[in-house]
Amino acid sequence: MPDDLTTWLHILYGFTHDIAIAVYIGGAVAMEFILGPAQASIPPAQAQVMGQKTADRFLWLVWGALGTILVTGVLRLERLEMLTWSWPFFETPLVLSDSYGRTMLAMFLLWCVLVVNGALITFVFRPRLAGKLNTKITAAQVAAAQGAKLQAANWVQRLTRIDLGVALVIALMGASLKWGGLI
Ligand code: HEM
């Protein structure tokens, strides 16, 4: 059993990092393989409400997990004494001449992709799914509004699918770090 604080912090940061990753990937898997297929078998009007409500809850998970992953990842690097508070801040092997550093940079950039996709869903496509249709508009306007909602829902699904693939690639890279890195 570890008897010093440093080891306990390694364990705590690693544990929290892994739980946040599990929440992120697990959430995306549930959306893709459970919710998506289930939604396809219920009437469109109900599917739309369900999609909207689940997207709201899912987004809380996504942002919480992405924030936790970054914070715990940085804390781990600091514990491992690869990130320091004095120049040049990055210590070997966290440098680009080392596979560890290159893999970590790739992980960070891909994490940024997850953030951009999350922002697109939250601020662009999710608002388009919200709101009831105005009853005083013409049938053509109703059809156009419904078409726009459907398109937004398709984009949310596409981006969630991309996020799942990207997160799995990052996880593979993360698993390789202990063995020196992947690229
Ligand atoms: C963007 C910021 C991130 C940083 C700074 C970071 C940092 C780290 C560090 C320092 C380790 C331990 C490496 C070692 O033992 O030498 C690690 C492991 C790992 N990371 Fe990350 N990570 C980040 C994002 C992610 C993301 C987005 C995922 C997956 C979705 C991920 C998945 C993993 C996995 C699977 C491991 C191996 C298991 C473990 O040791 O916990 N990481 N990461």
Residues whose N, C-alpha, C, O or C-beta is under 5 A from the ligand:
A	BS01	HEM	G14 D18 I21 I69 L70 G73 V74 R76 L77 M107 F108 W111 A167 I170 A171 G174 A175 L177 K178
